[in-house]
């Protein structure tokens, strides 16, 4: 779905470069999340999901320049 959205706004040569899962222990290291929120997630999420809570995706793509002259890196 995400790749389709990139295509819909004019990007070409779209490729997923990297996919990485983050678990609760890794997410807890970021100051963005309070200890109360991490504790809430531990209670809410089943233990088998704790190791893969968030998915990070890196995408590379190019967007053609207006008029079709050259390629602008995006």
Predicted model as a PDB file, atoms N, CA, C, CB and O in Angstrom, pLDDT in the B-factor column:
MODEL        1                                                                  
ATOM      1  N   UNK A   1       0.814  -1.185   0.000  1.00 77.00           N  
ATOM      2  CA  UNK A   1       0.000   0.000   0.000  1.00 77.00           C  
ATOM      3  C   UNK A   1       0.868   1.263   0.000  1.00 77.00           C  
ATOM      4  CB  UNK A   1      -0.932  -0.010   1.199  1.00 77.00           C  
ATOM      5  O   UNK A   1       0.590   2.212  -0.734  1.00 77.00           O  
ATOM      6  N   UNK A   2       1.910   1.270   0.819  1.00 80.00           N  
ATOM      7  CA  UNK A   2       2.802   2.424   0.863  1.00 80.00           C  
ATOM      8  C   UNK A   2       3.491   2.635  -0.491  1.00 80.00           C  
ATOM      9  CB  UNK A   2       3.851   2.245   1.973  1.00 80.00           C  
ATOM     10  O   UNK A   2       3.602   3.766  -0.962  1.00 80.00           O  
ATOM     11  N   UNK A   3       3.951   1.551  -1.109  1.00 79.00           N  
ATOM     12  CA  UNK A   3       4.613   1.668  -2.406  1.00 79.00           C  
ATOM     13  C   UNK A   3       3.654   2.212  -3.461  1.00 79.00           C  
ATOM     14  CB  UNK A   3       5.168   0.308  -2.848  1.00 79.00           C  
ATOM     15  O   UNK A   3       4.060   2.986  -4.327  1.00 79.00           O  
ATOM     16  N   UNK A   4       2.400   1.816  -3.395  1.00 84.00           N  
ATOM     17  CA  UNK A   4       1.401   2.318  -4.338  1.00 84.00           C  
ATOM     18  C   UNK A   4       1.227   3.830  -4.180  1.00 84.00           C  
ATOM     19  CB  UNK A   4       0.050   1.599  -4.131  1.00 84.00           C  
ATOM     20  O   UNK A   4       1.079   4.548  -5.169  1.00 84.00           O  
ATOM     21  N   UNK A   5       1.245   4.305  -2.949  1.00 87.00           N  
ATOM     22  CA  UNK A   5       1.114   5.744  -2.704  1.00 87.00           C  
ATOM     23  C   UNK A   5       2.303   6.513  -3.284  1.00 87.00           C  
ATOM     24  CB  UNK A   5       0.992   6.020  -1.195  1.00 87.00           C  
ATOM     25  O   UNK A   5       2.125   7.594  -3.845  1.00 87.00           O  
ATOM     26  N   UNK A   6       3.513   5.964  -3.154  1.00 85.00           N  
ATOM     27  CA  UNK A   6       4.687   6.600  -3.764  1.00 85.00           C  
ATOM     28  C   UNK A   6       4.518   6.670  -5.275  1.00 85.00           C  
ATOM     29  CB  UNK A   6       5.981   5.830  -3.404  1.00 85.00           C  
ATOM     30  O   UNK A   6       4.805   7.698  -5.889  1.00 85.00           O  
ATOM     31  N   UNK A   7       4.057   5.588  -5.867  1.00 82.00           N  
ATOM     32  CA  UNK A   7       3.837   5.543  -7.316  1.00 82.00           C  
ATOM     33  C   UNK A   7       2.780   6.568  -7.725  1.00 82.00           C  
ATOM     34  CB  UNK A   7       3.409   4.123  -7.759  1.00 82.00           C  
ATOM     35  O   UNK A   7       2.941   7.254  -8.734  1.00 82.00           O  
ATOM     36  N   UNK A   8       1.710   6.674  -6.957  1.00 87.00           N  
ATOM     37  CA  UNK A   8       0.609   7.584  -7.280  1.00 87.00           C  
ATOM     38  C   UNK A   8       1.026   9.050  -7.277  1.00 87.00           C  
ATOM     39  CB  UNK A   8      -0.519   7.385  -6.303  1.00 87.00           C  
ATOM     40  O   UNK A   8       0.407   9.860  -7.968  1.00 87.00           O  
ATOM     41  N   UNK A   9       2.056   9.413  -6.520  1.00 86.00           N  
ATOM     42  CA  UNK A   9       2.502  10.814  -6.499  1.00 86.00           C  
ATOM     43  C   UNK A   9       3.679  11.060  -7.437  1.00 86.00           C  
ATOM     44  CB  UNK A   9       2.889  11.219  -5.083  1.00 86.00           C  
ATOM     45  O   UNK A   9       4.307  12.117  -7.383  1.00 86.00           O  
ATOM     46  N   UNK A  10       3.981  10.079  -8.303  1.00 87.00           N  
ATOM     47  CA  UNK A  10       4.934  10.313  -9.375  1.00 87.00           C  
ATOM     48  C   UNK A  10       6.334   9.760  -9.202  1.00 87.00           C  
ATOM     49  CB  UNK A  10       5.040  11.716  -9.581  1.00 87.00           C  
ATOM     50  O   UNK A  10       7.207  10.079 -10.009  1.00 87.00           O  
ATOM     51  N   UNK A  11       6.592   8.951  -8.196  1.00 89.00           N  
ATOM     52  CA  UNK A  11       7.926   8.387  -8.028  1.00 89.00           C  
ATOM     53  C   UNK A  11       8.110   7.165  -8.927  1.00 89.00           C  
ATOM     54  CB  UNK A  11       8.169   8.009  -6.558  1.00 89.00           C  
ATOM     55  O   UNK A  11       7.167   6.413  -9.172  1.00 89.00           O  
ATOM     56  N   UNK A  12       9.341   6.977  -9.415  1.00 86.00           N  
ATOM     57  CA  UNK A  12       9.725   5.831 -10.241  1.00 86.00           C  
ATOM     58  C   UNK A  12      10.807   5.038  -9.517  1.00 86.00           C  
ATOM     59  CB  UNK A  12      10.225   6.292 -11.647  1.00 86.00           C  
ATOM     60  O   UNK A  12      11.358   5.492  -8.514  1.00 86.00           O  
ATOM     61  N   UNK A  13      11.099   3.866 -10.029  1.00 87.00           N  
ATOM     62  CA  UNK A  13      12.170   3.019  -9.487  1.00 87.00           C  
ATOM     63  C   UNK A  13      12.071   2.892  -7.967  1.00 87.00           C  
ATOM     64  CB  UNK A  13      13.543   3.588  -9.873  1.00 87.00           C  
ATOM     65  O   UNK A  13      13.050   3.095  -7.249  1.00 87.00           O  
ATOM     66  N   UNK A  14      10.893   2.560  -7.501  1.00 88.00           N  
ATOM     67  CA  UNK A  14      10.635   2.443  -6.068  1.00 88.00           C  
ATOM     68  C   UNK A  14      11.115   1.079  -5.583  1.00 88.00           C  
ATOM     69  CB  UNK A  14       9.123   2.640  -5.755  1.00 88.00           C  
ATOM     70  O   UNK A  14      10.775   0.047  -6.161  1.00 88.00           O  
ATOM     71  N   UNK A  15      11.908   1.090  -4.517  1.00 88.00           N  
ATOM     72  CA  UNK A  15      12.430  -0.165  -3.977  1.00 88.00           C  
ATOM     73  C   UNK A  15      12.511  -0.096  -2.459  1.00 88.00           C  
ATOM     74  CB  UNK A  15      13.814  -0.479  -4.572  1.00 88.00           C  
ATOM     75  O   UNK A  15      12.907   0.923  -1.892  1.00 88.00           O  
ATOM     76  N   UNK A  16      12.137  -1.179  -1.816  1.00 90.00           N  
ATOM     77  CA  UNK A  16      12.318  -1.300  -0.367  1.00 90.00           C  
ATOM     78  C   UNK A  16      13.765  -1.715  -0.140  1.00 90.00           C  
ATOM     79  CB  UNK A  16      11.303  -2.343   0.276  1.00 90.00           C  
ATOM     80  O   UNK A  16      14.183  -2.795  -0.558  1.00 90.00           O  
ATOM     81  N   UNK A  17      14.526  -0.848   0.527  1.00 93.00           N  
ATOM     82  CA  UNK A  17      15.952  -1.081   0.745  1.00 93.00           C  
ATOM     83  C   UNK A  17      16.199  -1.869   2.021  1.00 93.00           C  
ATOM     84  CB  UNK A  17      16.702   0.242   0.800  1.00 93.00           C  
ATOM     85  O   UNK A  17      17.093  -2.714   2.075  1.00 93.00           O  
ATOM     86  N   UNK A  18      15.403  -1.590   3.047  1.00 94.00           N  
ATOM     87  CA  UNK A  18      15.629  -2.246   4.341  1.00 94.00           C  
ATOM     88  C   UNK A  18      14.320  -2.358   5.111  1.00 94.00           C  
ATOM     89  CB  UNK A  18      16.674  -1.470   5.174  1.00 94.00           C  
ATOM     90  O   UNK A  18      13.484  -1.456   5.072  1.00 94.00           O  
ATOM     91  N   UNK A  19      14.155  -3.468   5.807  1.00 93.00           N  
ATOM     92  CA  UNK A  19      13.049  -3.675   6.741  1.00 93.00           C  
ATOM     93  C   UNK A  19      13.651  -4.143   8.057  1.00 93.00           C  
ATOM     94  CB  UNK A  19      11.998  -4.714   6.186  1.00 93.00           C  
ATOM     95  O   UNK A  19      14.503  -5.032   8.080  1.00 93.00           O  
ATOM     96  N   UNK A  20      13.204  -3.539   9.147  1.00 92.00           N  
ATOM     97  CA  UNK A  20      13.760  -3.920  10.448  1.00 92.00           C  
ATOM     98  C   UNK A  20      12.665  -3.850  11.505  1.00 92.00           C  
ATOM     99  CB  UNK A  20      14.955  -3.001  10.836  1.00 92.00           C  
ATOM    100  O   UNK A  20      11.919  -2.873  11.579  1.00 92.00           O  
ATOM    101  N   UNK A  21      12.579  -4.881  12.308  1.00 91.00           N  
ATOM    102  CA  UNK A  21      11.621  -4.918  13.415  1.00 91.00           C  
ATOM    103  C   UNK A  21      12.268  -4.368  14.685  1.00 91.00           C  
ATOM    104  CB  UNK A  21      11.109  -6.363  13.650  1.00 91.00           C  
ATOM    105  O   UNK A  21      13.459  -4.557  14.932  1.00 91.00           O  
ATOM    106  N   UNK A  22      11.456  -3.688  15.474  1.00 91.00           N  
ATOM    107  CA  UNK A  22      11.870  -3.198  16.786  1.00 91.00           C  
ATOM    108  C   UNK A  22      10.948  -3.794  17.823  1.00 91.00           C  
ATOM    109  CB  UNK A  22      11.853  -1.642  16.852  1.00 91.00           C  
ATOM    110  O   UNK A  22       9.731  -3.826  17.639  1.00 91.00           O  
ATOM    111  N   UNK A  23      11.525  -4.268  18.913  1.00 92.00           N  
ATOM    112  CA  UNK A  23      10.739  -4.819  20.007  1.00 92.00           C  
ATOM    113  C   UNK A  23      10.568  -3.801  21.124  1.00 92.00           C  
ATOM    114  CB  UNK A  23      11.394  -6.085  20.546  1.00 92.00           C  
ATOM    115  O   UNK A  23      11.112  -2.699  21.068  1.00 92.00           O  
ATOM    116  N   UNK A  24       9.812  -4.184  22.129  1.00 93.00           N  
ATOM    117  CA  UNK A  24       9.560  -3.292  23.265  1.00 93.00           C  
ATOM    118  C   UNK A  24      10.840  -2.844  23.951  1.00 93.00           C  
ATOM    119  CB  UNK A  24       8.665  -3.976  24.271  1.00 93.00           C  
ATOM    120  O   UNK A  24      10.951  -1.686  24.351  1.00 93.00           O  
ATOM    121  N   UNK A  25      11.797  -3.732  24.091  1.00 91.00           N  
ATOM    122  CA  UNK A  25      13.034  -3.353  24.777  1.00 91.00           C  
ATOM    123  C   UNK A  25      13.789  -2.279  24.002  1.00 91.00           C  
ATOM    124  CB  UNK A  25      13.930  -4.580  24.978  1.00 91.00           C  
ATOM    125  O   UNK A  25      14.403  -1.400  24.608  1.00 91.00           O  
ATOM    126  N   UNK A  26      13.754  -2.336  22.688  1.00 92.00           N  
ATOM    127  CA  UNK A  26      14.423  -1.311  21.873  1.00 92.00           C  
ATOM    128  C   UNK A  26      13.644   0.004  21.890  1.00 92.00           C  
ATOM    129  CB  UNK A  26      14.589  -1.804  20.424  1.00 92.00           C  
ATOM    130  O   UNK A  26      14.237   1.077  22.002  1.00 92.00           O  
ATOM    131  N   UNK A  27      12.335  -0.078  21.780  1.00 88.00           N  
ATOM    132  CA  UNK A  27      11.491   1.116  21.788  1.00 88.00           C  
ATOM    133  C   UNK A  27      11.609   1.850  23.125  1.00 88.00           C  
ATOM    134  CB  UNK A  27      10.021   0.740  21.512  1.00 88.00           C  
ATOM    135  O   UNK A  27      11.554   3.079  23.170  1.00 88.00           O  
ATOM    136  N   UNK A  28      11.769   1.102  24.201  1.00 90.00           N  
ATOM    137  CA  UNK A  28      11.856   1.704  25.539  1.00 90.00           C  
ATOM    138  C   UNK A  28      13.077   2.608  25.693  1.00 90.00           C  
ATOM    139  CB  UNK A  28      11.895   0.613  26.598  1.00 90.00           C  
ATOM    140  O   UNK A  28      13.092   3.468  26.573  1.00 90.00           O  
ATOM    141  N   UNK A  29      14.096   2.432  24.859  1.00 90.00           N  
ATOM    142  CA  UNK A  29      15.305   3.263  24.957  1.00 90.00           C  
ATOM    143  C   UNK A  29      15.111   4.679  24.416  1.00 90.00           C  
ATOM    144  CB  UNK A  29      16.439   2.600  24.213  1.00 90.00           C  
ATOM    145  O   UNK A  29      15.913   5.568  24.704  1.00 90.00           O  
ATOM    146  N   UNK A  30      14.064   4.890  23.644  1.00 86.00           N  
ATOM    147  CA  UNK A  30      13.827   6.212  23.062  1.00 86.00           C  
ATOM    148  C   UNK A  30      13.086   7.092  24.054  1.00 86.00           C  
ATOM    149  CB  UNK A  30      13.031   6.098  21.747  1.00 86.00           C  
ATOM    150  O   UNK A  30      12.093   6.654  24.635  1.00 86.00           O  
ATOM    151  N   UNK A  31      13.541   8.327  24.264  1.00 89.00           N  
ATOM    152  CA  UNK A  31      12.905   9.215  25.242  1.00 89.00           C  
ATOM    153  C   UNK A  31      11.496   9.651  24.823  1.00 89.00           C  
ATOM    154  CB  UNK A  31      13.771  10.440  25.457  1.00 89.00           C  
ATOM    155  O   UNK A  31      10.781  10.281  25.603  1.00 89.00           O  
ATOM    156  N   UNK A  32      11.108   9.319  23.611  1.00 89.00           N  
ATOM    157  CA  UNK A  32       9.779   9.666  23.125  1.00 89.00           C  
ATOM    158  C   UNK A  32       8.683   8.939  23.912  1.00 89.00           C  
ATOM    159  CB  UNK A  32       9.663   9.336  21.638  1.00 89.00           C  
ATOM    160  O   UNK A  32       7.572   9.450  24.053  1.00 89.00           O  
ATOM    161  N   UNK A  33       9.000   7.756  24.421  1.00 88.00           N  
ATOM    162  CA  UNK A  33       8.017   6.926  25.108  1.00 88.00           C  
ATOM    163  C   UNK A  33       8.272   6.924  26.606  1.00 88.00           C  
ATOM    164  CB  UNK A  33       8.044   5.496  24.563  1.00 88.00           C  
ATOM    165  O   UNK A  33       9.389   6.657  27.048  1.00 88.00           O  
ATOM    166  N   UNK A  34       7.242   7.222  27.389  1.00 91.00           N  
ATOM    167  CA  UNK A  34       7.381   7.220  28.846  1.00 91.00           C  
ATOM    168  C   UNK A  34       7.376   5.782  29.356  1.00 91.00           C  
ATOM    169  CB  UNK A  34       6.242   8.041  29.515  1.00 91.00           C  
ATOM    170  O   UNK A  34       6.919   4.869  28.670  1.00 91.00           O  
ATOM    171  N   UNK A  35       7.890   5.597  30.562  1.00 91.00           N  
ATOM    172  CA  UNK A  35       7.891   4.262  31.163  1.00 91.00           C  
ATOM    173  C   UNK A  35       6.450   3.783  31.396  1.00 91.00           C  
ATOM    174  CB  UNK A  35       8.684   4.268  32.501  1.00 91.00           C  
ATOM    175  O   UNK A  35       6.172   2.587  31.307  1.00 91.00           O  
ATOM    176  N   UNK A  36       5.540   4.712  31.693  1.00 94.00           N  
ATOM    177  CA  UNK A  36       4.126   4.338  31.850  1.00 94.00           C  
ATOM    178  C   UNK A  36       3.561   3.785  30.541  1.00 94.00           C  
ATOM    179  CB  UNK A  36       3.294   5.555  32.314  1.00 94.00           C  
ATOM    180  O   UNK A  36       2.818   2.803  30.548  1.00 94.00           O  
ATOM    181  N   UNK A  37       3.908   4.406  29.437  1.00 92.00           N  
ATOM    182  CA  UNK A  37       3.422   3.936  28.137  1.00 92.00           C  
ATOM    183  C   UNK A  37       4.010   2.566  27.792  1.00 92.00           C  
ATOM    184  CB  UNK A  37       3.771   4.953  27.035  1.00 92.00           C  
ATOM    185  O   UNK A  37       3.301   1.694  27.289  1.00 92.00           O  
ATOM    186  N   UNK A  38       5.291   2.379  28.061  1.00 92.00           N  
ATOM    187  CA  UNK A  38       5.940   1.080  27.799  1.00 92.00           C  
ATOM    188  C   UNK A  38       5.294  -0.005  28.663  1.00 92.00           C  
ATOM    189  CB  UNK A  38       7.479   1.157  28.081  1.00 92.00           C  
ATOM    190  O   UNK A  38       5.040  -1.110  28.184  1.00 92.00           O  
ATOM    191  N   UNK A  39       5.028   0.306  29.933  1.00 94.00           N  
ATOM    192  CA  UNK A  39       4.349  -0.652  30.813  1.00 94.00           C  
ATOM    193  C   UNK A  39       2.951  -0.980  30.293  1.00 94.00           C  
ATOM    194  CB  UNK A  39       4.261  -0.096  32.243  1.00 94.00           C  
ATOM    195  O   UNK A  39       2.518  -2.132  30.336  1.00 94.00           O  
ATOM    196  N   UNK A  40       2.252   0.039  29.805  1.00 95.00           N  
ATOM    197  CA  UNK A  40       0.932  -0.164  29.213  1.00 95.00           C  
ATOM    198  C   UNK A  40       1.017  -1.118  28.018  1.00 95.00           C  
ATOM    199  CB  UNK A  40       0.324   1.185  28.780  1.00 95.00           C  
ATOM    200  O   UNK A  40       0.199  -2.030  27.895  1.00 95.00           O  
ATOM    201  N   UNK A  41       1.998  -0.912  27.139  1.00 92.00           N  
ATOM    202  CA  UNK A  41       2.171  -1.794  25.981  1.00 92.00           C  
ATOM    203  C   UNK A  41       2.495  -3.222  26.407  1.00 92.00           C  
ATOM    204  CB  UNK A  41       3.277  -1.261  25.069  1.00 92.00           C  
ATOM    205  O   UNK A  41       1.999  -4.173  25.802  1.00 92.00           O  
ATOM    206  N   UNK A  42       3.313  -3.383  27.434  1.00 93.00           N  
ATOM    207  CA  UNK A  42       3.648  -4.726  27.936  1.00 93.00           C  
ATOM    208  C   UNK A  42       2.400  -5.472  28.413  1.00 93.00           C  
ATOM    209  CB  UNK A  42       4.669  -4.627  29.086  1.00 93.00           C  
ATOM    210  O   UNK A  42       2.265  -6.678  28.208  1.00 93.00           O  
ATOM    211  N   UNK A  43       1.492  -4.733  29.051  1.00 95.00           N  
ATOM    212  CA  UNK A  43       0.250  -5.352  29.521  1.00 95.00           C  
ATOM    213  C   UNK A  43      -0.725  -5.615  28.370  1.00 95.00           C  
ATOM    214  CB  UNK A  43      -0.416  -4.461  30.571  1.00 95.00           C  
ATOM    215  O   UNK A  43      -1.415  -6.634  28.349  1.00 95.00           O  
ATOM    216  N   UNK A  44      -0.771  -4.692  27.426  1.00 94.00           N  
ATOM    217  CA  UNK A  44      -1.736  -4.764  26.333  1.00 94.00           C  
ATOM    218  C   UNK A  44      -1.371  -5.817  25.280  1.00 94.00           C  
ATOM    219  CB  UNK A  44      -1.854  -3.411  25.674  1.00 94.00           C  
ATOM    220  O   UNK A  44      -2.223  -6.583  24.828  1.00 94.00           O  
ATOM    221  N   UNK A  45      -0.093  -5.839  24.901  1.00 93.00           N  
ATOM    222  CA  UNK A  45       0.358  -6.722  23.819  1.00 93.00           C  
ATOM    223  C   UNK A  45       0.668  -8.115  24.357  1.00 93.00           C  
ATOM    224  CB  UNK A  45       1.602  -6.133  23.121  1.00 93.00           C  
ATOM    225  O   UNK A  45       1.227  -8.248  25.445  1.00 93.00           O  
ATOM    226  N   UNK A  46       0.310  -9.150  23.606  1.00 94.00           N  
ATOM    227  CA  UNK A  46       0.684 -10.504  24.026  1.00 94.00           C  
ATOM    228  C   UNK A  46       2.205 -10.665  24.016  1.00 94.00           C  
ATOM    229  CB  UNK A  46       0.027 -11.561  23.105  1.00 94.00           C  
ATOM    230  O   UNK A  46       2.876 -10.067  23.174  1.00 94.00           O  
ATOM    231  N   UNK A  47       2.755 -11.447  24.921  1.00 94.00           N  
ATOM    232  CA  UNK A  47       4.220 -11.589  25.026  1.00 94.00           C  
ATOM    233  C   UNK A  47       4.903 -11.997  23.721  1.00 94.00           C  
ATOM    234  CB  UNK A  47       4.551 -12.604  26.083  1.00 94.00           C  
ATOM    235  O   UNK A  47       6.041 -11.598  23.475  1.00 94.00           O  
ATOM    236  N   UNK A  48       4.233 -12.779  22.890  1.00 93.00           N  
ATOM    237  CA  UNK A  48       4.858 -13.192  21.624  1.00 93.00           C  
ATOM    238  C   UNK A  48       5.020 -12.038  20.643  1.00 93.00           C  
ATOM    239  CB  UNK A  48       4.038 -14.289  20.975  1.00 93.00           C  
ATOM    240  O   UNK A  48       5.749 -12.178  19.661  1.00 93.00           O  
ATOM    241  N   UNK A  49       4.369 -10.910  20.875  1.00 91.00           N  
ATOM    242  CA  UNK A  49       4.519  -9.728  20.016  1.00 91.00           C  
ATOM    243  C   UNK A  49       5.564  -8.742  20.535  1.00 91.00           C  
ATOM    244  CB  UNK A  49       3.188  -9.021  19.880  1.00 91.00           C  
ATOM    245  O   UNK A  49       5.906  -7.795  19.826  1.00 91.00           O  
ATOM    246  N   UNK A  50       6.076  -8.934  21.742  1.00 93.00           N  
ATOM    247  CA  UNK A  50       7.009  -7.980  22.346  1.00 93.00           C  
ATOM    248  C   UNK A  50       8.293  -7.817  21.542  1.00 93.00           C  
ATOM    249  CB  UNK A  50       7.350  -8.416  23.749  1.00 93.00           C  
ATOM    250  O   UNK A  50       8.886  -6.739  21.554  1.00 93.00           O  
ATOM    251  N   UNK A  51       8.729  -8.840  20.857  1.00 92.00           N  
ATOM    252  CA  UNK A  51       9.994  -8.765  20.108  1.00 92.00           C  
ATOM    253  C   UNK A  51       9.837  -8.041  18.763  1.00 92.00           C  
ATOM    254  CB  UNK A  51      10.540 -10.173  19.869  1.00 92.00           C  
ATOM    255  O   UNK A  51      10.824  -7.551  18.213  1.00 92.00           O  
ATOM    256  N   UNK A  52       8.627  -7.971  18.234  1.00 91.00           N  
ATOM    257  CA  UNK A  52       8.387  -7.333  16.929  1.00 91.00           C  
ATOM    258  C   UNK A  52       7.172  -6.429  17.018  1.00 91.00           C  
ATOM    259  CB  UNK A  52       8.187  -8.396  15.814  1.00 91.00           C  
ATOM    260  O   UNK A  52       6.098  -6.752  16.510  1.00 91.00           O  
ATOM    261  N   UNK A  53       7.357  -5.309  17.663  1.00 87.00           N  
ATOM    262  CA  UNK A  53       6.256  -4.380  17.898  1.00 87.00           C  
ATOM    263  C   UNK A  53       6.120  -3.353  16.778  1.00 87.00           C  
ATOM    264  CB  UNK A  53       6.451  -3.670  19.223  1.00 87.00           C  
ATOM    265  O   UNK A  53       5.007  -2.996  16.392  1.00 87.00           O  
ATOM    266  N   UNK A  54       7.249  -2.880  16.257  1.00 88.00           N  
ATOM    267  CA  UNK A  54       7.270  -1.818  15.251  1.00 88.00           C  
ATOM    268  C   UNK A  54       8.105  -2.279  14.070  1.00 88.00           C  
ATOM    269  CB  UNK A  54       7.831  -0.491  15.840  1.00 88.00           C  
ATOM    270  O   UNK A  54       9.103  -2.979  14.240  1.00 88.00           O  
ATOM    271  N   UNK A  55       7.692  -1.882  12.866  1.00 89.00           N  
ATOM    272  CA  UNK A  55       8.445  -2.200  11.662  1.00 89.00           C  
ATOM    273  C   UNK A  55       8.939  -0.905  11.030  1.00 89.00           C  
ATOM    274  CB  UNK A  55       7.581  -3.011  10.659  1.00 89.00           C  
ATOM    275  O   UNK A  55       8.153  -0.001  10.748  1.00 89.00           O  
ATOM    276  N   UNK A  56      10.238  -0.827  10.813  1.00 90.00           N  
ATOM    277  CA  UNK A  56      10.851   0.313  10.141  1.00 90.00           C  
ATOM    278  C   UNK A  56      11.164  -0.094   8.702  1.00 90.00           C  
ATOM    279  CB  UNK A  56      12.146   0.789  10.891  1.00 90.00           C  
ATOM    280  O   UNK A  56      11.745  -1.153   8.462  1.00 90.00           O  
ATOM    281  N   UNK A  57      10.778   0.750   7.751  1.00 91.00           N  
ATOM    282  CA  UNK A  57      11.015   0.458   6.341  1.00 91.00           C  
ATOM    283  C   UNK A  57      11.747   1.643   5.712  1.00 91.00           C  
ATOM    284  CB  UNK A  57       9.673   0.167   5.591  1.00 91.00           C  
ATOM    285  O   UNK A  57      11.337   2.793   5.872  1.00 91.00           O  
ATOM    286  N   UNK A  58      12.836   1.353   4.996  1.00 92.00           N  
ATOM    287  CA  UNK A  58      13.573   2.378   4.243  1.00 92.00           C  
ATOM    288  C   UNK A  58      13.281   2.146   2.768  1.00 92.00           C  
ATOM    289  CB  UNK A  58      15.134   2.325   4.537  1.00 92.00           C  
ATOM    290  O   UNK A  58      13.458   1.041   2.254  1.00 92.00           O  
ATOM    291  N   UNK A  59      12.829   3.203   2.094  1.00 90.00           N  
ATOM    292  CA  UNK A  59      12.463   3.113   0.682  1.00 90.00           C  
ATOM    293  C   UNK A  59      13.321   4.072  -0.121  1.00 90.00           C  
ATOM    294  CB  UNK A  59      10.959   3.419   0.474  1.00 90.00           C  
ATOM    295  O   UNK A  59      13.549   5.210   0.291  1.00 90.00           O  
ATOM    296  N   UNK A  60      13.798   3.607  -1.278  1.00 91.00           N  
ATOM    297  CA  UNK A  60      14.528   4.469  -2.217  1.00 91.00           C  
ATOM    298  C   UNK A  60      13.658   4.636  -3.462  1.00 91.00           C  
ATOM    299  CB  UNK A  60      15.947   3.862  -2.585  1.00 91.00           C  
ATOM    300  O   UNK A  60      13.024   3.685  -3.920  1.00 91.00           O  
ATOM    301  N   UNK A  61      13.635   5.858  -4.006  1.00 90.00           N  
ATOM    302  CA  UNK A  61      12.832   6.126  -5.199  1.00 90.00           C  
ATOM    303  C   UNK A  61      13.397   7.341  -5.920  1.00 90.00           C  
ATOM    304  CB  UNK A  61      11.339   6.351  -4.831  1.00 90.00           C  
ATOM    305  O   UNK A  61      14.181   8.108  -5.361  1.00 90.00           O  
ATOM    306  N   UNK A  62      12.984   7.499  -7.167  1.00 89.00           N  
ATOM    307  CA  UNK A  62      13.349   8.688  -7.939  1.00 89.00           C  
ATOM    308  C   UNK A  62      12.073   9.335  -8.447  1.00 89.00           C  
ATOM    309  CB  UNK A  62      14.308   8.333  -9.124  1.00 89.00           C  
ATOM    310  O   UNK A  62      11.074   8.655  -8.685  1.00 89.00           O  
ATOM    311  N   UNK A  63      12.110  10.646  -8.612  1.00 84.00           N  
ATOM    312  CA  UNK A  63      10.970  11.369  -9.152  1.00 84.00           C  
ATOM    313  C   UNK A  63      11.422  12.122 -10.395  1.00 84.00           C  
ATOM    314  CB  UNK A  63      10.366  12.340  -8.097  1.00 84.00           C  
ATOM    315  O   UNK A  63      12.306  12.975 -10.311  1.00 84.00           O  
ATOM    316  N   UNK A  64      10.828  11.820 -11.554  1.00 81.00           N  
ATOM    317  CA  UNK A  64      11.223  12.526 -12.774  1.00 81.00           C  
ATOM    318  C   UNK A  64      10.965  14.021 -12.658  1.00 81.00           C  
ATOM    319  CB  UNK A  64      10.477  11.961 -13.980  1.00 81.00           C  
ATOM    320  O   UNK A  64      10.006  14.443 -12.011  1.00 81.00           O  
ATOM    321  N   UNK A  65      11.819  14.816 -13.284  1.00 76.00           N  
ATOM    322  CA  UNK A  65      11.657  16.266 -13.273  1.00 76.00           C  
ATOM    323  C   UNK A  65      10.534  16.654 -14.210  1.00 76.00           C  
ATOM    324  CB  UNK A  65      12.964  16.975 -13.672  1.00 76.00           C  
ATOM    325  O   UNK A  65      10.197  15.901 -15.123  1.00 76.00           O  
ATOM    326  N   UNK A  66       9.955  17.816 -13.995  1.00 65.00           N  
ATOM    327  CA  UNK A  66       8.884  18.339 -14.851  1.00 65.00           C  
ATOM    328  C   UNK A  66       9.395  18.458 -16.281  1.00 65.00           C  
ATOM    329  CB  UNK A  66       8.375  19.720 -14.334  1.00 65.00           C  
ATOM    330  O   UNK A  66      10.528  18.887 -16.502  1.00 65.00           O  
ATOM    331  N   UNK A  67       8.589  18.091 -17.229  1.00 61.00           N  
ATOM    332  CA  UNK A  67       8.981  18.181 -18.620  1.00 61.00           C  
ATOM    333  C   UNK A  67       9.795  16.983 -19.101  1.00 61.00           C  
ATOM    334  CB  UNK A  67       9.759  19.430 -18.835  1.00 61.00           C  
ATOM    335  O   UNK A  67      10.153  16.907 -20.276  1.00 61.00           O  
ATOM    336  N   UNK A  68      10.086  16.057 -18.207  1.00 56.00           N  
ATOM    337  CA  UNK A  68      10.796  14.847 -18.586  1.00 56.00           C  
ATOM    338  C   UNK A  68      12.278  15.039 -18.862  1.00 56.00           C  
ATOM    339  CB  UNK A  68      10.162  14.269 -19.776  1.00 56.00           C  
ATOM    340  O   UNK A  68      12.917  14.137 -19.404  1.00 56.00           O  
ATOM    341  N   UNK A  69      12.846  16.191 -18.505  1.00 54.00           N  
ATOM    342  CA  UNK A  69      14.276  16.434 -18.728  1.00 54.00           C  
ATOM    343  C   UNK A  69      15.047  16.026 -17.492  1.00 54.00           C  
ATOM    344  CB  UNK A  69      14.551  17.923 -19.075  1.00 54.00           C  
ATOM    345  O   UNK A  69      14.918  16.646 -16.436  1.00 54.00           O  
ATOM    346  N   UNK A  70      15.849  14.982 -17.624  1.00 52.00           N  
ATOM    347  CA  UNK A  70      16.683  14.554 -16.501  1.00 52.00           C  
ATOM    348  C   UNK A  70      15.876  13.869 -15.415  1.00 52.00           C  
ATOM    349  CB  UNK A  70      17.415  15.738 -15.917  1.00 52.00           C  
ATOM    350  O   UNK A  70      14.654  13.750 -15.493  1.00 52.00           O  
ATOM    351  N   UNK A  71      16.582  13.432 -14.423  1.00 53.00           N  
ATOM    352  CA  UNK A  71      15.962  12.779 -13.275  1.00 53.00           C  
ATOM    353  C   UNK A  71      16.452  13.469 -12.021  1.00 53.00           C  
ATOM    354  CB  UNK A  71      16.284  11.253 -13.238  1.00 53.00           C  
ATOM    355  O   UNK A  71      17.656  13.638 -11.827  1.00 53.00           O  
ATOM    356  N   UNK A  72      15.538  13.864 -11.182  1.00 56.00           N  
ATOM    357  CA  UNK A  72      15.884  14.507  -9.913  1.00 56.00           C  
ATOM    358  C   UNK A  72      15.866  13.439  -8.817  1.00 56.00           C  
ATOM    359  CB  UNK A  72      14.890  15.683  -9.576  1.00 56.00           C  
ATOM    360  O   UNK A  72      14.881  12.714  -8.679  1.00 56.00           O  
ATOM    361  N   UNK A  73      16.935  13.339  -8.046  1.00 54.00           N  
ATOM    362  CA  UNK A  73      16.990  12.382  -6.940  1.00 54.00           C  
ATOM    363  C   UNK A  73      16.013  12.806  -5.869  1.00 54.00           C  
ATOM    364  CB  UNK A  73      18.420  12.272  -6.361  1.00 54.00           C  
ATOM    365  O   UNK A  73      15.882  13.997  -5.585  1.00 54.00           O  
ATOM    366  N   UNK A  74      15.324  11.849  -5.270  1.00 52.00           N  
ATOM    367  CA  UNK A  74      14.359  12.157  -4.196  1.00 52.00           C  
ATOM    368  C   UNK A  74      14.792  11.518  -2.910  1.00 52.00           C  
ATOM    369  CB  UNK A  74      12.946  11.683  -4.564  1.00 52.00           C  
ATOM    370  O   UNK A  74      14.115  11.659  -1.892  1.00 52.00           O  
TER     371      UNK A  74                                                      
ENDMDL                                                                          
END                                                                             
